[in-house]
Amino acid sequence: EFCSVDDVIHPLWLRVQEQARESYAMREVFSMDSSVRVQAIENLGKYKSATVIQALIDLLTDSDVNIQAVAIISLARTGSNDITTIVNLRKSLKSKDRVVREAACLALGHVKATQAVEALVNLWRNDIISNVREAALVALKNIGGEKASEAIRVTTVLEKEIRALKT
């Protein structure tokens, strides 16, 4: 599996070299002094290797919330929807930064993370920032399925009934 890339089997030594180059390049680019850090993270979204995905997951806990948001977006672009990715994106929903929460909502919707429906419904109904609420709703619609559709329907009906009581 390690030697297979896009259904082509490569020699073990070449794959090990490639892995080492990726790791070294990422360590250099992601150093705090790197002037191309954000741009590099954005470009990583084009790659789908396990090393790149893990590096992006590691950046979700960076001290700079801008880096976190860019890492979330890049992670969504990889299309990775394994349990580790989804668990870490869900953690980002609890960030104090609204842009990070918004990006996490959209990323979870992009990768169709059905495991995040409950958390997204909670944000949609309770987040104080309207952009985050809107992103959570977009994510729920992108995920689709019975659970998300039912949550949208119930909340919409409740909102209509509450508005009717106000008049």
VMD Tcl script that builds the backbone (N, CA, C; Angstrom):
set m [mol new atoms 501]
animate dup $m
set s [atomselect $m all]
$s set {name element resname resid chain x y z} {
  {N N GLU 1 A 0.837 -1.198 0.000}
  {CA C GLU 1 A 0.000 0.000 0.000}
  {C C GLU 1 A 0.875 1.252 0.000}
  {N N PHE 2 A 1.956 1.233 0.780}
  {CA C PHE 2 A 2.866 2.371 0.840}
  {C C PHE 2 A 3.512 2.639 -0.524}
  {N N CYS 3 A 3.789 1.589 -1.263}
  {CA C CYS 3 A 4.463 1.725 -2.558}
  {C C CYS 3 A 3.490 2.039 -3.694}
  {N N SER 4 A 2.218 1.957 -3.439}
  {CA C SER 4 A 1.217 2.203 -4.481}
  {C C SER 4 A 0.771 3.660 -4.455}
  {N N VAL 5 A 0.968 4.348 -5.580}
  {CA C VAL 5 A 0.536 5.733 -5.719}
  {C C VAL 5 A -0.268 5.830 -7.010}
  {N N ASP 6 A -1.530 6.212 -6.894}
  {CA C ASP 6 A -2.424 6.295 -8.063}
  {C C ASP 6 A -2.431 4.987 -8.841}
  {N N ASP 7 A -2.534 3.884 -8.112}
  {CA C ASP 7 A -2.607 2.538 -8.684}
  {C C ASP 7 A -1.354 2.119 -9.456}
  {N N VAL 8 A -0.232 2.797 -9.197}
  {CA C VAL 8 A 1.050 2.423 -9.800}
  {C C VAL 8 A 1.979 2.018 -8.659}
  {N N ILE 9 A 2.594 0.849 -8.782}
  {CA C ILE 9 A 3.511 0.358 -7.756}
  {C C ILE 9 A 4.906 0.914 -8.039}
  {N N HIS 10 A 5.471 1.590 -7.028}
  {CA C HIS 10 A 6.809 2.167 -7.142}
  {C C HIS 10 A 7.757 1.387 -6.248}
  {N N PRO 11 A 9.058 1.375 -6.577}
  {CA C PRO 11 A 10.031 0.684 -5.725}
  {C C PRO 11 A 10.032 1.286 -4.310}
  {N N LEU 12 A 10.227 0.428 -3.332}
  {CA C LEU 12 A 10.207 0.834 -1.929}
  {C C LEU 12 A 11.198 1.970 -1.667}
  {N N TRP 13 A 12.403 1.839 -2.193}
  {CA C TRP 13 A 13.420 2.856 -1.908}
  {C C TRP 13 A 12.988 4.232 -2.430}
  {N N LEU 14 A 12.372 4.302 -3.593}
  {CA C LEU 14 A 11.910 5.588 -4.130}
  {C C LEU 14 A 10.809 6.186 -3.256}
  {N N ARG 15 A 9.921 5.347 -2.761}
  {CA C ARG 15 A 8.847 5.848 -1.888}
  {C C ARG 15 A 9.404 6.357 -0.557}
  {N N VAL 16 A 10.419 5.655 -0.016}
  {CA C VAL 16 A 11.043 6.097 1.229}
  {C C VAL 16 A 11.734 7.449 1.009}
  {N N GLN 17 A 12.437 7.594 -0.108}
  {CA C GLN 17 A 13.091 8.862 -0.423}
  {C C GLN 17 A 12.061 9.985 -0.556}
  {N N GLU 18 A 10.977 9.695 -1.245}
  {CA C GLU 18 A 9.926 10.695 -1.438}
  {C C GLU 18 A 9.334 11.117 -0.095}
  {N N GLN 19 A 9.093 10.150 0.759}
  {CA C GLN 19 A 8.553 10.427 2.098}
  {C C GLN 19 A 9.521 11.307 2.882}
  {N N ALA 20 A 10.797 10.998 2.823}
  {CA C ALA 20 A 11.807 11.784 3.543}
  {C C ALA 20 A 11.874 13.205 3.010}
  {N N ARG 21 A 11.839 13.366 1.695}
  {CA C ARG 21 A 11.856 14.710 1.091}
  {C C ARG 21 A 10.633 15.521 1.526}
  {N N GLU 22 A 9.463 14.899 1.511}
  {CA C GLU 22 A 8.239 15.598 1.931}
  {C C GLU 22 A 8.358 16.063 3.374}
  {N N SER 23 A 8.823 15.178 4.228}
  {CA C SER 23 A 8.938 15.514 5.655}
  {C C SER 23 A 9.925 16.656 5.874}
  {N N TYR 24 A 11.076 16.582 5.213}
  {CA C TYR 24 A 12.091 17.627 5.371}
  {C C TYR 24 A 11.584 18.969 4.844}
  {N N ALA 25 A 10.974 18.953 3.668}
  {CA C ALA 25 A 10.461 20.185 3.068}
  {C C ALA 25 A 9.388 20.810 3.950}
  {N N MET 26 A 8.507 19.983 4.481}
  {CA C MET 26 A 7.448 20.524 5.337}
  {C C MET 26 A 8.021 21.117 6.617}
  {N N ARG 27 A 9.030 20.473 7.186}
  {CA C ARG 27 A 9.629 20.995 8.412}
  {C C ARG 27 A 10.257 22.362 8.158}
  {N N GLU 28 A 10.912 22.519 7.009}
  {CA C GLU 28 A 11.531 23.799 6.667}
  {C C GLU 28 A 10.477 24.871 6.389}
  {N N VAL 29 A 9.462 24.522 5.647}
  {CA C VAL 29 A 8.429 25.482 5.275}
  {C C VAL 29 A 7.613 25.905 6.490}
  {N N PHE 30 A 7.330 24.983 7.385}
  {CA C PHE 30 A 6.464 25.288 8.516}
  {C C PHE 30 A 7.198 25.881 9.705}
  {N N SER 31 A 8.496 26.109 9.569}
  {CA C SER 31 A 9.180 26.740 10.691}
  {C C SER 31 A 8.577 28.125 10.884}
  {N N MET 32 A 8.594 28.609 12.105}
  {CA C MET 32 A 7.957 29.887 12.423}
  {C C MET 32 A 8.577 31.048 11.650}
  {N N ASP 33 A 9.815 30.893 11.189}
  {CA C ASP 33 A 10.501 31.976 10.481}
  {C C ASP 33 A 10.261 31.952 8.979}
  {N N SER 34 A 9.555 30.973 8.488}
  {CA C SER 34 A 9.345 30.843 7.046}
  {C C SER 34 A 8.467 31.980 6.524}
  {N N SER 35 A 8.893 32.585 5.428}
  {CA C SER 35 A 8.131 33.686 4.836}
  {C C SER 35 A 7.040 33.182 3.895}
  {N N VAL 36 A 7.050 31.913 3.587}
  {CA C VAL 36 A 6.073 31.355 2.634}
  {C C VAL 36 A 5.138 30.360 3.309}
  {N N ARG 37 A 5.050 30.440 4.606}
  {CA C ARG 37 A 4.311 29.446 5.380}
  {C C ARG 37 A 2.841 29.329 4.955}
  {N N VAL 38 A 2.113 30.428 4.936}
  {CA C VAL 38 A 0.689 30.389 4.599}
  {C C VAL 38 A 0.483 29.924 3.161}
  {N N GLN 39 A 1.262 30.454 2.250}
  {CA C GLN 39 A 1.141 30.053 0.846}
  {C C GLN 39 A 1.447 28.565 0.674}
  {N N ALA 40 A 2.445 28.080 1.361}
  {CA C ALA 40 A 2.798 26.659 1.271}
  {C C ALA 40 A 1.674 25.782 1.797}
  {N N ILE 41 A 1.073 26.200 2.910}
  {CA C ILE 41 A -0.021 25.415 3.483}
  {C C ILE 41 A -1.184 25.357 2.502}
  {N N GLU 42 A -1.480 26.497 1.870}
  {CA C GLU 42 A -2.564 26.525 0.874}
  {C C GLU 42 A -2.285 25.530 -0.247}
  {N N ASN 43 A -1.042 25.488 -0.706}
  {CA C ASN 43 A -0.682 24.593 -1.801}
  {C C ASN 43 A -0.704 23.123 -1.405}
  {N N LEU 44 A -0.550 22.846 -0.115}
  {CA C LEU 44 A -0.559 21.457 0.336}
  {C C LEU 44 A -1.908 20.787 0.087}
  {N N GLY 45 A -2.950 21.579 0.000}
  {CA C GLY 45 A -4.272 21.025 -0.257}
  {C C GLY 45 A -4.349 20.249 -1.556}
  {N N LYS 46 A -3.399 20.487 -2.436}
  {CA C LYS 46 A -3.381 19.793 -3.728}
  {C C LYS 46 A -2.872 18.352 -3.589}
  {N N TYR 47 A -2.196 18.066 -2.490}
  {CA C TYR 47 A -1.596 16.755 -2.306}
  {C C TYR 47 A -2.430 15.925 -1.347}
  {N N LYS 48 A -2.397 14.638 -1.546}
  {CA C LYS 48 A -3.242 13.772 -0.740}
  {C C LYS 48 A -2.453 12.695 0.000}
  {N N SER 49 A -1.157 12.906 0.154}
  {CA C SER 49 A -0.355 11.884 0.828}
  {C C SER 49 A -0.616 11.919 2.322}
  {N N ALA 50 A -0.391 10.804 2.969}
  {CA C ALA 50 A -0.603 10.691 4.413}
  {C C ALA 50 A 0.283 11.672 5.174}
  {N N THR 51 A 1.491 11.914 4.678}
  {CA C THR 51 A 2.413 12.840 5.331}
  {C C THR 51 A 1.860 14.255 5.313}
  {N N VAL 52 A 1.349 14.674 4.165}
  {CA C VAL 52 A 0.793 16.018 4.023}
  {C C VAL 52 A -0.442 16.165 4.906}
  {N N ILE 53 A -1.311 15.178 4.870}
  {CA C ILE 53 A -2.532 15.237 5.679}
  {C C ILE 53 A -2.183 15.319 7.155}
  {N N GLN 54 A -1.208 14.538 7.608}
  {CA C GLN 54 A -0.798 14.593 9.017}
  {C C GLN 54 A -0.200 15.953 9.362}
  {N N ALA 55 A 0.585 16.518 8.451}
  {CA C ALA 55 A 1.168 17.841 8.705}
  {C C ALA 55 A 0.069 18.892 8.839}
  {N N LEU 56 A -0.947 18.804 7.996}
  {CA C LEU 56 A -2.064 19.748 8.081}
  {C C LEU 56 A -2.834 19.559 9.391}
  {N N ILE 57 A -3.029 18.320 9.795}
  {CA C ILE 57 A -3.701 18.049 11.071}
  {C C ILE 57 A -2.889 18.641 12.222}
  {N N ASP 58 A -1.568 18.495 12.162}
  {CA C ASP 58 A -0.717 19.067 13.206}
  {C C ASP 58 A -0.851 20.588 13.266}
  {N N LEU 59 A -1.057 21.222 12.113}
  {CA C LEU 59 A -1.181 22.681 12.065}
  {C C LEU 59 A -2.515 23.185 12.617}
  {N N LEU 60 A -3.465 22.283 12.839}
  {CA C LEU 60 A -4.753 22.696 13.397}
  {C C LEU 60 A -4.609 23.204 14.826}
  {N N THR 61 A -3.478 22.915 15.460}
  {CA C THR 61 A -3.245 23.387 16.829}
  {C C THR 61 A -2.160 24.464 16.877}
  {N N ASP 62 A -1.817 25.033 15.739}
  {CA C ASP 62 A -0.832 26.104 15.689}
  {C C ASP 62 A -1.301 27.282 16.544}
  {N N SER 63 A -0.374 28.041 17.078}
  {CA C SER 63 A -0.747 29.179 17.923}
  {C C SER 63 A -1.360 30.320 17.115}
  {N N ASP 64 A -1.109 30.365 15.830}
  {CA C ASP 64 A -1.656 31.406 14.953}
  {C C ASP 64 A -2.986 30.918 14.374}
  {N N VAL 65 A -4.081 31.605 14.702}
  {CA C VAL 65 A -5.396 31.172 14.221}
  {C C VAL 65 A -5.518 31.281 12.705}
  {N N ASN 66 A -4.755 32.172 12.085}
  {CA C ASN 66 A -4.770 32.258 10.621}
  {C C ASN 66 A -4.196 30.998 9.996}
  {N N ILE 67 A -3.134 30.493 10.592}
  {CA C ILE 67 A -2.532 29.237 10.127}
  {C C ILE 67 A -3.534 28.105 10.312}
  {N N GLN 68 A -4.218 28.081 11.448}
  {CA C GLN 68 A -5.230 27.051 11.694}
  {C C GLN 68 A -6.310 27.081 10.604}
  {N N ALA 69 A -6.802 28.272 10.291}
  {CA C ALA 69 A -7.865 28.395 9.291}
  {C C ALA 69 A -7.386 27.945 7.913}
  {N N VAL 70 A -6.183 28.339 7.541}
  {CA C VAL 70 A -5.641 27.934 6.241}
  {C C VAL 70 A -5.420 26.422 6.212}
  {N N ALA 71 A -4.953 25.856 7.320}
  {CA C ALA 71 A -4.752 24.397 7.393}
  {C C ALA 71 A -6.081 23.667 7.251}
  {N N ILE 72 A -7.134 24.203 7.861}
  {CA C ILE 72 A -8.459 23.585 7.752}
  {C C ILE 72 A -8.924 23.582 6.307}
  {N N ILE 73 A -8.779 24.715 5.653}
  {CA C ILE 73 A -9.198 24.827 4.244}
  {C C ILE 73 A -8.384 23.871 3.376}
  {N N SER 74 A -7.076 23.838 3.602}
  {CA C SER 74 A -6.212 22.946 2.824}
  {C C SER 74 A -6.550 21.489 3.077}
  {N N LEU 75 A -6.863 21.162 4.321}
  {CA C LEU 75 A -7.251 19.789 4.666}
  {C C LEU 75 A -8.533 19.407 3.932}
  {N N ALA 76 A -9.464 20.319 3.862}
  {CA C ALA 76 A -10.703 20.050 3.114}
  {C C ALA 76 A -10.388 19.791 1.642}
  {N N ARG 77 A -9.451 20.555 1.096}
  {CA C ARG 77 A -9.087 20.384 -0.322}
  {C C ARG 77 A -8.454 19.031 -0.611}
  {N N THR 78 A -7.845 18.420 0.402}
  {CA C THR 78 A -7.267 17.086 0.168}
  {C C THR 78 A -8.369 16.051 0.001}
  {N N GLY 79 A -9.563 16.362 0.525}
  {CA C GLY 79 A -10.672 15.409 0.454}
  {C C GLY 79 A -10.590 14.313 1.496}
  {N N SER 80 A -9.633 14.419 2.401}
  {CA C SER 80 A -9.460 13.392 3.427}
  {C C SER 80 A -10.658 13.397 4.368}
  {N N ASN 81 A -11.294 12.235 4.509}
  {CA C ASN 81 A -12.435 12.150 5.436}
  {C C ASN 81 A -12.324 10.934 6.352}
  {N N ASP 82 A -11.071 10.581 6.681}
  {CA C ASP 82 A -10.870 9.486 7.627}
  {C C ASP 82 A -11.220 9.982 9.030}
  {N N ILE 83 A -11.351 9.082 9.955}
  {CA C ILE 83 A -11.807 9.415 11.303}
  {C C ILE 83 A -10.869 10.391 12.009}
  {N N THR 84 A -9.571 10.257 11.812}
  {CA C THR 84 A -8.611 11.167 12.449}
  {C C THR 84 A -8.810 12.588 11.964}
  {N N THR 85 A -8.982 12.751 10.672}
  {CA C THR 85 A -9.207 14.088 10.104}
  {C C THR 85 A -10.492 14.687 10.653}
  {N N ILE 86 A -11.556 13.913 10.650}
  {CA C ILE 86 A -12.856 14.424 11.092}
  {C C ILE 86 A -12.831 14.771 12.585}
  {N N VAL 87 A -12.214 13.933 13.389}
  {CA C VAL 87 A -12.115 14.214 14.829}
  {C C VAL 87 A -11.380 15.532 15.058}
  {N N ASN 88 A -10.301 15.742 14.331}
  {CA C ASN 88 A -9.529 16.972 14.511}
  {C C ASN 88 A -10.254 18.203 13.966}
  {N N LEU 89 A -10.970 18.048 12.874}
  {CA C LEU 89 A -11.771 19.172 12.367}
  {C C LEU 89 A -12.887 19.512 13.355}
  {N N ARG 90 A -13.483 18.485 13.953}
  {CA C ARG 90 A -14.541 18.734 14.948}
  {C C ARG 90 A -13.998 19.503 16.150}
  {N N LYS 91 A -12.767 19.217 16.539}
  {CA C LYS 91 A -12.156 19.972 17.641}
  {C C LYS 91 A -12.058 21.452 17.283}
  {N N SER 92 A -11.832 21.738 16.010}
  {CA C SER 92 A -11.717 23.134 15.565}
  {C C SER 92 A -13.043 23.883 15.662}
  {N N LEU 93 A -14.145 23.150 15.721}
  {CA C LEU 93 A -15.449 23.795 15.892}
  {C C LEU 93 A -15.554 24.499 17.239}
  {N N LYS 94 A -14.693 24.130 18.177}
  {CA C LYS 94 A -14.730 24.705 19.525}
  {C C LYS 94 A -13.747 25.857 19.709}
  {N N SER 95 A -13.100 26.258 18.635}
  {CA C SER 95 A -12.125 27.348 18.710}
  {C C SER 95 A -12.792 28.640 19.177}
  {N N LYS 96 A -12.029 29.485 19.834}
  {CA C LYS 96 A -12.537 30.801 20.225}
  {C C LYS 96 A -12.594 31.733 19.022}
  {N N ASP 97 A -11.854 31.403 17.968}
  {CA C ASP 97 A -11.800 32.251 16.779}
  {C C ASP 97 A -12.935 31.905 15.821}
  {N N ARG 98 A -13.707 32.892 15.419}
  {CA C ARG 98 A -14.866 32.640 14.570}
  {C C ARG 98 A -14.471 32.178 13.167}
  {N N VAL 99 A -13.350 32.658 12.633}
  {CA C VAL 99 A -12.930 32.239 11.290}
  {C C VAL 99 A -12.542 30.764 11.299}
  {N N VAL 100 A -11.899 30.325 12.359}
  {CA C VAL 100 A -11.530 28.916 12.486}
  {C C VAL 100 A -12.796 28.061 12.563}
  {N N ARG 101 A -13.774 28.489 13.367}
  {CA C ARG 101 A -15.037 27.738 13.472}
  {C C ARG 101 A -15.762 27.697 12.125}
  {N N GLU 102 A -15.788 28.824 11.445}
  {CA C GLU 102 A -16.449 28.890 10.138}
  {C C GLU 102 A -15.774 27.968 9.137}
  {N N ALA 103 A -14.448 28.019 9.079}
  {CA C ALA 103 A -13.694 27.153 8.160}
  {C C ALA 103 A -13.919 25.679 8.496}
  {N N ALA 104 A -13.945 25.362 9.790}
  {CA C ALA 104 A -14.153 23.973 10.203}
  {C C ALA 104 A -15.534 23.475 9.773}
  {N N CYS 105 A -16.551 24.311 9.918}
  {CA C CYS 105 A -17.900 23.931 9.461}
  {C C CYS 105 A -17.878 23.595 7.979}
  {N N LEU 106 A -17.328 24.503 7.196}
  {CA C LEU 106 A -17.327 24.314 5.742}
  {C C LEU 106 A -16.488 23.109 5.330}
  {N N ALA 107 A -15.363 22.895 6.025}
  {CA C ALA 107 A -14.520 21.738 5.723}
  {C C ALA 107 A -15.257 20.434 6.003}
  {N N LEU 108 A -15.942 20.375 7.141}
  {CA C LEU 108 A -16.699 19.161 7.489}
  {C C LEU 108 A -17.813 18.914 6.476}
  {N N GLY 109 A -18.439 19.970 6.011}
  {CA C GLY 109 A -19.453 19.819 4.971}
  {C C GLY 109 A -18.850 19.358 3.666}
  {N N HIS 110 A -17.680 19.890 3.334}
  {CA C HIS 110 A -17.008 19.533 2.082}
  {C C HIS 110 A -16.640 18.048 2.026}
  {N N VAL 111 A -16.205 17.515 3.173}
  {CA C VAL 111 A -15.812 16.099 3.199}
  {C C VAL 111 A -16.975 15.191 3.599}
  {N N LYS 112 A -18.171 15.802 3.731}
  {CA C LYS 112 A -19.410 15.068 4.033}
  {C C LYS 112 A -19.278 14.219 5.300}
  {N N ALA 113 A -18.846 14.889 6.359}
  {CA C ALA 113 A -18.612 14.225 7.645}
  {C C ALA 113 A -19.924 14.032 8.397}
  {N N THR 114 A -20.572 12.917 8.152}
  {CA C THR 114 A -21.850 12.642 8.809}
  {C C THR 114 A -21.711 12.569 10.330}
  {N N GLN 115 A -20.514 12.241 10.814}
  {CA C GLN 115 A -20.278 12.154 12.257}
  {C C GLN 115 A -20.364 13.527 12.926}
  {N N ALA 116 A -20.316 14.596 12.139}
  {CA C ALA 116 A -20.294 15.944 12.706}
  {C C ALA 116 A -21.658 16.618 12.700}
  {N N VAL 117 A -22.686 15.926 12.253}
  {CA C VAL 117 A -24.004 16.550 12.113}
  {C C VAL 117 A -24.478 17.164 13.429}
  {N N GLU 118 A -24.387 16.433 14.512}
  {CA C GLU 118 A -24.863 16.938 15.798}
  {C C GLU 118 A -24.128 18.209 16.222}
  {N N ALA 119 A -22.810 18.207 16.081}
  {CA C ALA 119 A -22.013 19.380 16.450}
  {C C ALA 119 A -22.347 20.567 15.557}
  {N N LEU 120 A -22.576 20.302 14.271}
  {CA C LEU 120 A -22.928 21.378 13.339}
  {C C LEU 120 A -24.307 21.954 13.647}
  {N N VAL 121 A -25.247 21.087 13.998}
  {CA C VAL 121 A -26.581 21.562 14.381}
  {C C VAL 121 A -26.461 22.456 15.611}
  {N N ASN 122 A -25.651 22.048 16.564}
  {CA C ASN 122 A -25.453 22.844 17.771}
  {C C ASN 122 A -24.892 24.228 17.435}
  {N N LEU 123 A -23.899 24.279 16.551}
  {CA C LEU 123 A -23.346 25.581 16.155}
  {C C LEU 123 A -24.378 26.403 15.394}
  {N N TRP 124 A -25.110 25.760 14.492}
  {CA C TRP 124 A -26.114 26.464 13.692}
  {C C TRP 124 A -27.141 27.131 14.605}
  {N N ARG 125 A -27.515 26.439 15.639}
  {CA C ARG 125 A -28.549 26.962 16.532}
  {C C ARG 125 A -28.008 27.916 17.596}
  {N N ASN 126 A -26.738 27.793 17.962}
  {CA C ASN 126 A -26.266 28.492 19.157}
  {C C ASN 126 A -25.087 29.439 18.997}
  {N N ASP 127 A -24.365 29.388 17.888}
  {CA C ASP 127 A -23.194 30.255 17.787}
  {C C ASP 127 A -23.634 31.722 17.739}
  {N N ILE 128 A -22.877 32.575 18.385}
  {CA C ILE 128 A -23.259 33.994 18.431}
  {C C ILE 128 A -22.900 34.734 17.136}
  {N N ILE 129 A -22.047 34.153 16.318}
  {CA C ILE 129 A -21.611 34.791 15.076}
  {C C ILE 129 A -22.441 34.255 13.912}
  {N N SER 130 A -23.089 35.159 13.184}
  {CA C SER 130 A -23.978 34.736 12.095}
  {C C SER 130 A -23.232 34.007 10.976}
  {N N ASN 131 A -21.988 34.408 10.693}
  {CA C ASN 131 A -21.223 33.727 9.630}
  {C C ASN 131 A -20.975 32.261 9.976}
  {N N VAL 132 A -20.746 32.006 11.253}
  {CA C VAL 132 A -20.524 30.623 11.694}
  {C C VAL 132 A -21.828 29.842 11.582}
  {N N ARG 133 A -22.925 30.455 11.995}
  {CA C ARG 133 A -24.226 29.782 11.873}
  {C C ARG 133 A -24.537 29.462 10.414}
  {N N GLU 134 A -24.284 30.418 9.529}
  {CA C GLU 134 A -24.535 30.193 8.096}
  {C C GLU 134 A -23.647 29.081 7.552}
  {N N ALA 135 A -22.386 29.074 7.967}
  {CA C ALA 135 A -21.457 28.025 7.515}
  {C C ALA 135 A -21.908 26.658 8.008}
  {N N ALA 136 A -22.417 26.597 9.237}
  {CA C ALA 136 A -22.902 25.323 9.779}
  {C C ALA 136 A -24.098 24.829 8.967}
  {N N LEU 137 A -24.991 25.727 8.586}
  {CA C LEU 137 A -26.144 25.332 7.777}
  {C C LEU 137 A -25.704 24.849 6.398}
  {N N VAL 138 A -24.767 25.561 5.782}
  {CA C VAL 138 A -24.233 25.132 4.477}
  {C C VAL 138 A -23.624 23.747 4.609}
  {N N ALA 139 A -22.877 23.523 5.683}
  {CA C ALA 139 A -22.247 22.219 5.907}
  {C C ALA 139 A -23.297 21.126 6.048}
  {N N LEU 140 A -24.341 21.396 6.815}
  {CA C LEU 140 A -25.409 20.407 6.990}
  {C C LEU 140 A -26.063 20.069 5.649}
  {N N LYS 141 A -26.296 21.080 4.839}
  {CA C LYS 141 A -26.891 20.834 3.519}
  {C C LYS 141 A -25.948 20.025 2.636}
  {N N ASN 142 A -24.641 20.306 2.719}
  {CA C ASN 142 A -23.661 19.555 1.916}
  {C C ASN 142 A -23.562 18.105 2.364}
  {N N ILE 143 A -23.631 17.889 3.664}
  {CA C ILE 143 A -23.555 16.526 4.192}
  {C C ILE 143 A -24.802 15.750 3.787}
  {N N GLY 144 A -25.947 16.389 3.930}
  {CA C GLY 144 A -27.203 15.746 3.536}
  {C C GLY 144 A -27.495 14.523 4.389}
  {N N GLY 145 A -28.360 13.696 3.876}
  {CA C GLY 145 A -28.738 12.489 4.602}
  {C C GLY 145 A -29.912 12.754 5.512}
  {N N GLU 146 A -30.442 11.687 6.050}
  {CA C GLU 146 A -31.652 11.756 6.867}
  {C C GLU 146 A -31.451 12.573 8.136}
  {N N LYS 147 A -30.360 12.340 8.831}
  {CA C LYS 147 A -30.115 13.014 10.107}
  {C C LYS 147 A -29.984 14.532 9.931}
  {N N ALA 148 A -29.199 14.949 8.938}
  {CA C ALA 148 A -29.006 16.382 8.689}
  {C C ALA 148 A -30.300 17.025 8.202}
  {N N SER 149 A -30.990 16.364 7.299}
  {CA C SER 149 A -32.243 16.900 6.769}
  {C C SER 149 A -33.291 17.060 7.860}
  {N N GLU 150 A -33.370 16.083 8.741}
  {CA C GLU 150 A -34.341 16.143 9.838}
  {C C GLU 150 A -34.000 17.289 10.798}
  {N N ALA 151 A -32.728 17.472 11.090}
  {CA C ALA 151 A -32.313 18.561 11.981}
  {C C ALA 151 A -32.640 19.921 11.362}
  {N N ILE 152 A -32.411 20.048 10.066}
  {CA C ILE 152 A -32.736 21.302 9.373}
  {C C ILE 152 A -34.240 21.535 9.399}
  {N N ARG 153 A -35.008 20.495 9.111}
  {CA C ARG 153 A -36.469 20.621 9.080}
  {C C ARG 153 A -37.022 21.025 10.442}
  {N N VAL 154 A -36.587 20.347 11.495}
  {CA C VAL 154 A -37.086 20.616 12.842}
  {C C VAL 154 A -36.754 22.046 13.254}
  {N N THR 155 A -35.523 22.450 13.045}
  {CA C THR 155 A -35.110 23.791 13.458}
  {C C THR 155 A -35.845 24.858 12.655}
  {N N THR 156 A -36.046 24.626 11.371}
  {CA C THR 156 A -36.774 25.579 10.530}
  {C C THR 156 A -38.219 25.720 10.999}
  {N N VAL 157 A -38.869 24.606 11.314}
  {CA C VAL 157 A -40.248 24.646 11.811}
  {C C VAL 157 A -40.304 25.405 13.133}
  {N N LEU 158 A -39.372 25.126 14.029}
  {CA C LEU 158 A -39.340 25.827 15.317}
  {C C LEU 158 A -39.156 27.336 15.127}
  {N N GLU 159 A -38.267 27.721 14.229}
  {CA C GLU 159 A -38.037 29.138 13.967}
  {C C GLU 159 A -39.309 29.808 13.458}
  {N N LYS 160 A -40.025 29.144 12.557}
  {CA C LYS 160 A -41.270 29.698 12.011}
  {C C LYS 160 A -42.317 29.850 13.114}
  {N N GLU 161 A -42.430 28.851 13.976}
  {CA C GLU 161 A -43.402 28.908 15.062}
  {C C GLU 161 A -43.053 30.023 16.059}
  {N N ILE 162 A -41.788 30.191 16.335}
  {CA C ILE 162 A -41.354 31.249 17.247}
  {C C ILE 162 A -41.658 32.623 16.648}
  {N N ARG 163 A -41.370 32.793 15.350}
  {CA C ARG 163 A -41.690 34.057 14.671}
  {C C ARG 163 A -43.198 34.318 14.710}
  {N N ALA 164 A -44.002 33.286 14.543}
  {CA C ALA 164 A -45.452 33.442 14.567}
  {C C ALA 164 A -45.936 33.893 15.949}
  {N N LEU 165 A -45.283 33.438 16.998}
  {CA C LEU 165 A -45.647 33.858 18.347}
  {C C LEU 165 A -45.313 35.325 18.608}
  {N N LYS 166 A -44.310 35.824 17.902}
  {CA C LYS 166 A -43.882 37.217 18.092}
  {C C LYS 166 A -44.902 38.212 17.525}
  {N N THR 167 A -45.708 37.776 16.566}
  {CA C THR 167 A -46.649 38.704 15.919}
  {C C THR 167 A -48.022 38.626 16.497}
}
mol reanalyze $m
mol bondsrecalc $m
mol representation Tube
mol addrep $m
